[in-house]
Amino acid sequence: MTKHHIYWWNLENLFDIENSPRRSEFLNNHLGNELKGWDATILNQKIANLTAIISKFNNGEGPDILGVCEVENEHVIELLISAMSTALQKNYGFVISEGDDKRGIDTALIYDKTKYGPEQLTFSLRIIKRNTTRDLFQVHINTANGNKLICILNHWPSRSGGELTSEPFRIMVAENLSYWIERIYEEQGNDANILLMGDFNDNPYNKSITNYLMAINNKALVKSNRVRLKYFYNVMHRFLDAQIGTFVFGNTYNMLDQFIISKSILSEKSGLPFKLSTVEIIAYPELTSGAYQKPVKFGRPNASTFNVNGFSDHLPIKIVLNEKDPTV
């Protein structure tokens, strides 16, 4: 049995340096003073802080796969991977979706190159309604056993302006993602192994997730062959009463960061390669503070919340998938 230790983390504004030559003039102008004081020293400190946490993942072995969001470009991912590879003595690679987000923040998938090979062709879906949303990013991961895991990275529109005012934009993304998943099933078959991960900016019970993405908390319905709809299983429901969230707003816990799995990973059907093992929220003592276990954010030098000893305003999450040994 092969275990795959897969993590997701919103890294909170992992930007390139102020006035970076790798940033477009449009984006420099749009960001304005947001990056004032964000120099190489600050960036390197942010990388070091993130690496210190990532190096603790999987009992000090590091992640097999790590999905991230709020990264600006290849340069900052390369800095992070270099630090991770040095700390963990591993050879990490990455793929990134560089979209047209108005703040220049994207999603990326980091993977252990000795264990996986992503297919050369990845796929991004850009959804536009009034404003461009962040891309949905699909990556096919090939395991050493010859099985394919389809990872789709998400960073849905924020709740800026209010949860209800912004909700239609997340519903729009969810509906497009559902359509996209139907096309995946048509191409890959009904037993395609699909893992959705990301910052959905909605909770598992919000209708964008339940009614449009059709990710639910009913295992029997997900596994049923008697329904036409292809439901997904949202593994994060188990934490909703646990007095912890991946993001805390005021004194309210939010489970914005989620793993969602296809029927094939939940099914007991023989012959399917992947099975759900465990799920957890990573809340090391240094990652949280206060009575509500609020994530210790890093922030930015021009903000009152800047904390050089911080990490991110979101907590990481972890899922372990067991893969059947082909010789058994």
C-alpha positions, 0 to 999 in steps of 0.5 A: 500500500502506497500512501500519498500525503497531499496538502493544500495551503493558501500562502497569503500574498506570496508576492515578488519584490516591490517593482519587480522586473518580472511584473507587468507595468499594468500590475505594478500600477494596479497594486500601487502601494500594496507592496511598499517595503516588500523587498528581498529581505522580507520575501526571503523571510516569508519563504523561510517561515513557510518552509519551516512549517512545510518541513514539519509536514508528514512527520518531517518527511515533507509533502508528497504533493502540495497545492498552493494559492496566492503566489505571484509567479514562477520566481517565488515558487522557485524560491520556495521549492529551493528552500523546501528541497534544501530543508527536506533533501528532496527534489521538488518540481512544480506547475503553475497557472499564471492567470489574469487575476487583478492582484496577480495571485495564482495557483500552483502544484508542487510535487516530489519529482521522485514519486510523480510525473505530471502530464506535460499538458495541464489545463486552465479554465478562465471564467469571466463575468464582469471581471476575470476570476482566478483560473481553475487549474487541472493537473494530471499526476501520474504515480509510480504505480501507473495510476492517474490522479486528476487534481483540480486547484481552486481559488474562488472569488473572495467575499469582498463586499459581503458574503451574499453580494459576492455569492453569485460569482462563486456560484458561477465558478461552481457551475462552470466547474461542474460542467468541466468535470462532466467533460472529464468523466466523458474523456476519462470514464466514470471511475476517474480519480478526481481530487478538488482542492483549494480556497473556495471562499465558501463553507462546505454547507454553502449552496455554491458547494452543495447545490452547484458543485454538488459536493455533499456530506452523504457518502451513500448518495455519492456512492449510489449507482441509482442517481444520474448526478455525479456527486462529490464527497466533501471530506471537511464536514467532519470539522464543522463542529470542532471549534477550528477553521482554516480561516477565522473572521472576527470570532467566526470559524470558516472552513474555506479550504477544502478537499473534495473527492470523486466517487471512485476514491470513496467507493469500496468497489474492487479494482479502483486504485485510490482510497480515502485514508485520513484528513486533518487541519494542520494547526501547529502551536506556532501557526495559531494564536488566541482563544479562536486559534486564529492563523498567525498571518505574515501580512505586508510591511505597509500594514498594521498587521505585519508580523515578521514571525507570521505565516499566513491568514489560512491554515493548511489542510492535509489528506492521505490517499492510499493507493493499492499495490498493483502486485496485490 
